[in-house]
Amino acid sequence: MNEKIDAGIAPRASLEHLKNQAKSLLKLAREANPHALARLRRAGSLPESSAASQPPLQLAAAQLAVARENGCSSWTELRRTLDQPPTATPGEAAPLSILGINQVWLDCTDLDAAEKFYGGQLGLKKTGHVPGMMVIFDCGGTSLLLGLRPEMRPNSILYFRLHDSVEAVQAAYNRLKAAGVKVGDSPHCIARNWNGRDVWLAHFHDPAGNQLAFKVDVPVAT
């Protein structure tokens, strides 16, 4: 039954997410899980009369099943489809081609304190300033603007990404705490995201009171 099964790729699907699906499917099939074997047979990845261990199943078989379950004839086609920008449906305007966040503004009431904190404590590279008005830092390609204001306004939380490990977020948290930075609870896992990774957060504040956080997505040991 070498045919596509569904109409298209599920919303919010990513290549990493689908790779994890294929690995999970392969693991279950090798354990002779009836549902997993049925998925492989339905997609034509496993002959009707074959058992999971004759011959030993390979990842390619599971990837083919996942591809066909998402409306593609092969894993290569699935990858190519994911690489394409989304298209608008009839009657709708074409989606904006947003590539990411260009810059972020945060209020501050003391430019010197802001520069010492973001450049010293967080180690961001200063890229410019407007005397008496703002100081600018680079944060992984995104410009962070600290603008001087007489009073603070409510701000969103900035989540700084670290290397994806518990050790990285714990070390960063400990360093800020030891330096006297106002910190929140110790780093902790809040959820498992849809890519199958554990989300760890650690909150802290800058000298002006803006709430910030470190965020890491930690791979789950298998």
C-alpha positions in Angstrom: 0.0 0.0 0.0 2.5 2.6 -1.2 0.3 5.6 -1.0 0.0 9.0 0.8 -2.3 8.8 3.7 -3.2 12.3 5.0 -3.9 15.6 3.2 -0.8 17.5 4.4 1.7 18.2 7.1 0.3 18.8 10.5 0.2 22.5 11.7 3.4 23.6 13.6 5.2 20.5 12.5 9.0 20.9 12.3 11.6 18.6 10.8 13.0 17.9 14.3 9.6 17.0 15.6 9.0 14.6 12.7 12.4 13.0 13.2 11.5 12.3 16.8 8.2 10.9 15.7 10.1 8.5 13.3 12.5 7.4 16.0 9.6 6.8 18.5 7.8 4.8 15.8 10.9 2.7 15.0 11.4 1.9 18.7 7.8 0.8 19.2 7.9 -1.3 16.0 11.1 -3.1 17.1 9.3 -3.9 20.3 6.5 -5.4 18.2 3.9 -2.9 19.2 0.8 -3.8 17.1 -0.2 -0.1 16.5 3.3 0.8 15.3 3.5 -2.3 13.0 0.1 -1.4 11.6 1.3 2.1 10.8 4.3 0.8 8.9 2.2 -1.7 7.0 -0.4 0.9 6.1 2.4 3.1 4.7 4.0 0.3 2.8 7.1 0.3 5.0 6.6 -3.2 6.1 5.1 -6.1 4.1 1.8 -7.5 5.4 3.4 -10.9 6.2 6.6 -9.6 7.8 7.4 -9.4 11.5 9.3 -6.4 13.0 12.5 -8.4 13.3 12.6 -10.1 9.9 14.6 -8.3 8.5 15.6 -5.8 11.3 13.8 -2.6 10.8 15.8 0.5 9.9 15.0 4.2 10.6 14.3 4.8 6.9 11.2 2.6 7.2 9.8 4.7 10.0 10.7 7.9 8.2 8.8 6.7 5.1 5.7 6.0 7.2 5.8 9.4 8.9 6.3 11.1 5.5 3.3 9.3 4.0 1.2 10.0 7.0 1.9 13.7 6.3 0.9 13.6 2.7 4.3 13.1 1.1 5.5 10.1 -1.0 9.0 10.1 0.6 11.1 11.5 3.4 13.0 13.6 0.9 9.7 15.2 -0.3 8.7 15.8 3.3 11.9 17.7 4.0 11.6 19.7 0.8 8.0 20.6 1.7 9.0 21.8 5.1 11.7 24.0 3.6 9.2 25.8 1.4 7.5 29.0 2.8 3.8 28.7 3.5 1.4 29.7 0.7 -1.8 31.7 1.1 -5.2 30.1 0.6 -7.4 31.6 -2.1 -8.9 34.9 -1.0 -6.2 35.5 1.6 -3.2 37.8 1.5 0.2 36.2 1.2 1.9 35.7 4.6 4.5 38.2 5.7 8.1 36.9 5.2 9.2 37.6 8.8 12.7 36.3 9.3 13.0 36.9 13.1 13.2 39.7 15.7 15.4 42.6 14.5 15.6 44.6 17.7 14.1 44.8 21.2 13.6 48.0 23.3 13.8 48.0 27.1 13.2 51.0 29.4 15.8 52.0 31.9 16.2 54.9 34.4 20.1 54.7 34.6 22.1 54.2 31.4 25.4 53.6 33.3 23.8 50.9 35.4 22.2 49.3 32.3 25.6 49.3 30.5 27.4 47.7 33.4 24.7 45.0 33.8 24.2 44.0 30.2 27.8 44.4 29.2 29.4 43.2 32.4 27.1 40.7 34.1 25.5 39.3 31.0 28.5 39.8 28.7 26.7 41.3 25.7 28.7 43.2 23.2 28.0 47.0 23.1 27.5 48.1 19.5 26.5 51.7 19.9 25.0 54.5 22.0 23.2 57.8 21.8 24.6 59.9 24.6 21.9 60.6 27.3 19.3 58.6 25.4 20.2 54.9 24.8 22.9 52.2 24.8 22.8 49.3 22.3 24.0 45.7 22.6 24.1 42.8 20.3 22.4 39.6 21.5 23.0 36.8 19.0 22.2 39.0 16.0 19.3 40.9 17.7 19.9 44.4 18.8 18.9 45.2 22.4 18.2 48.9 23.0 18.2 50.2 26.5 16.4 53.6 26.4 16.5 56.2 29.1 13.1 57.2 30.5 12.1 59.1 33.7 10.0 56.2 34.9 9.5 52.5 34.0 6.7 51.2 31.9 5.4 47.6 32.0 7.6 45.4 29.8 7.5 41.9 28.3 9.9 39.3 29.6 13.1 38.7 27.6 14.2 35.0 27.5 17.9 34.6 26.9 18.9 31.3 25.3 21.9 29.4 26.6 23.4 26.1 25.5 20.7 23.5 26.0 21.7 21.9 29.3 20.7 22.0 32.9 24.3 22.7 33.8 24.4 25.8 31.6 21.3 27.4 33.1 22.3 26.5 36.7 25.8 28.0 36.2 24.4 31.2 34.8 21.9 31.6 37.6 24.5 30.9 40.2 26.9 33.5 38.7 24.2 36.2 38.8 23.1 35.3 42.3 26.6 35.4 43.6 27.1 38.9 42.0 24.1 40.2 44.0 21.6 40.3 41.0 18.0 40.0 42.1 17.0 36.5 41.0 13.8 34.4 41.2 13.4 30.7 42.0 16.2 28.3 41.2 16.3 26.9 37.7 13.4 24.5 37.2 11.7 22.5 34.5 8.2 23.9 33.7 7.1 21.6 30.9 8.0 19.2 28.1 7.6 21.0 24.8 6.1 19.6 21.6 9.6 18.7 20.3 10.0 16.3 23.2 12.5 18.5 25.2 12.3 19.7 28.8 11.9 23.5 29.1 14.0 24.9 32.0 13.7 28.6 33.1 15.5 30.8 35.6 14.2 34.4 36.2 16.1 37.5 37.2 15.9 41.3 37.1 18.1 44.0 35.7 18.9 47.2 37.7 15.8 49.0 36.4 13.5 46.2 37.4 12.9 44.6 34.0 12.1 40.9 34.4 14.4 38.7 32.4 15.0 34.9 32.2 17.4 32.2 30.9 15.7 29.5 28.9 17.0 26.1 27.7 15.4 23.2 25.9 17.1 20.1 27.3 17.1 16.9 25.3 15.5 14.0 27.2 17.7 11.0 27.8 16.5 7.9 26.1 
